[in-house]
Amino acid sequence: MHAMRVLASCLSRSWGGMEMFVISSIKLMLADGYSVCLACIKDSPIERESKDLPIDRILVDSPSLNYKNVNAFIKNLKSNDYDIIHTHYSKDLWIIVPVLKMLGLSTPLLMTKHLGSAIKKKDILHRFIYKRLNHAVAISEVIRKNILDTTVMDEKDVSVVYNFIDNKEYRNDRSEKLLRKEYKIDDSTIVLGMVGRITPAKGHEDVINAIKELDKNDLNIKVFVIGGASSDEIGFEEKLKSLVKEYGLDKYFIFTGFRSNIADLLPSFDIFLFPSHAEAFGLSLLEAMSAGLPNVVCFSEGVKEIAIENVTSLTYDKDDYKTLASQILKLINDKDLQAKLSENSVNRAGDFSTEAYQEEISKLYASLL
């Protein structure tokens, strides 16, 4: 029996949770003996990150339906007999589906949907695209509902398979606290941390306003903001930094910009903050929970599928920065509560293991063959 051959695709120029997930999932497939080809944009971050993997590639210039891109797919598909085609980016369907139709191929086509869409996709062209899709995987119930609301897909053809993390990576004992060392912060200082792209929906302003509320308590704290804005949202990042300065909170906040070694940085935190107002899943929260960090979260859709109120996490509602401030203060002052949330978070993160994900995906592949 030959190794299952999978064509994975993600024609994105960005580098965020979705693209990182594609690389991680390919590594899992390779470990399970799959043969993988990756379709990606030439010189994109995802191509660079995949260069050390023992896989073939289809390289295109863009996700556009043009002769050059279509020809690259046709050439590859003519010479390879794939068992499954699995895309992680819905835009890819506009190349893949026409190519499959042109070649008369019935290869099962699967899409993992990482982000919700506000666009209704029920016109004649979208019907043509989505009727060829054999199955859609949503990374959360929120995304599953979004797929059913915005596309022509039947309920039986859409399922939830949660994202995963390598719990071993985040549970390794790291005695060296790199951020504290880098910024010369002693162990007596309480360090609060956030990780994620800087964009309005991530709730950074809630944290700034909460720290303003706590300023009168004269706490010995630092707040690390790990992550940066995309090129079209630099102005928003500058606005946040100006707000910190305007409120006189410079002594608390440290903006580090983008960092890649998150597993190595989390041990520097005492408390993790996840103020995101709208989340498809919340991978950075799960990473922090796996590392055993007590946490305070905005209890929004998506987050509710990971965090358990008052068991793994303290919670607050969107924009309610006063409750966020009181929850932070409560956690700082209660070591027993910190220990409880830490233990429960580690246990909860175990539900989102690499093994659980790969078992679900393998079953799904088998059902489509």
LINJOVEN-V836055 format. One record per backbone hydrogen bond with DSSP energy under -0.5 kcal/mol. CO is the residue of the C=O (numbers start at 1). NH is the residue of the N-H. Records with the same first field share a line. If there is no record, write none. Layout:
CO=NH ; NH
This chain:
4=6 ; 35
5=83 ; 84
6=8 ; 37
7=86
8=39
9=88
10=12
13=45
16=20
17=21
18=22
19=23
20=24
21=25
22=26
23=27
24=28
25=29
26=30
27=31
28=32
29=34
30=33
34=36
35=6
36=56
37=8
38=40 ; 58
39=10
40=60
41=44
44=48
45=49
46=50
47=51
48=51
50=53
53=55
56=38
57=59
58=40 ; 60
60=42
64=66
66=70
67=71
68=72
69=73
70=74
71=75
72=76
73=77
74=78
75=79
76=79 ; 80
80=82
83=108
84=7 ; 86
85=87 ; 110
86=9
87=112
89=92
90=93
91=94
92=95 ; 96
93=97
95=99
96=100
97=101
98=102
99=103
100=104 ; 105
101=104
108=85 ; 110
109=134 ; 135
110=87
111=113 ; 137
112=114
113=139
123=127
124=128
125=129
126=130
127=131
128=132
129=132
135=111
136=138 ; 159
137=113
138=161
139=163
140=144
141=145
142=146
143=147
144=148
145=149
146=150
147=151
150=121
154=157
155=158
157=136
159=138 ; 161
165=167 ; 354
166=169 ; 170
167=171
168=172
172=174
173=175
175=177
176=178
177=181
178=182
179=183
180=185
181=184
184=186
186=189
189=191
190=192 ; 222
191=270 ; 271
192=224
193=273
194=226
197=199
199=202
200=203
201=277 ; 278
203=206 ; 207
204=208
205=209
206=210
207=211
208=212
209=213
210=214
211=215
213=216
214=217
215=218
219=221
220=190
222=192 ; 224
223=225 ; 254
224=194 ; 226
225=227 ; 256 ; 257
226=196
227=257
228=198
230=233
231=234
233=236 ; 237
234=238
235=239
236=240
237=241
238=242
239=243
240=244
241=245
242=246
243=247
244=249
245=248
249=252 ; 253
252=223
254=225 ; 256
257=227
260=262
261=264 ; 265
262=265 ; 266
264=178
265=268
266=269
270=294
271=193
272=296
274=298
282=286
283=287
284=288
285=289
286=290
287=291
288=293
289=292
292=294
294=272
295=314
296=274
297=299 ; 316
298=300
300=304
301=279 ; 303
302=305
303=306 ; 307
307=309
308=311 ; 312 ; 313
312=295
313=310
314=297
316=299
317=320
319=321
320=324
321=325
322=326
323=327
324=328
325=329
326=330
327=331
328=332
329=333
330=334
331=334
333=335
334=338
335=339
336=340
337=341
338=342
339=343
340=344
341=345
342=346
343=347
344=348
345=349
346=350
348=351
349=352
350=353
352=165
353=357
354=358
355=359
356=360
357=361
358=362
359=363
360=364
361=365
362=366
363=367
364=368
365=368 ; 369
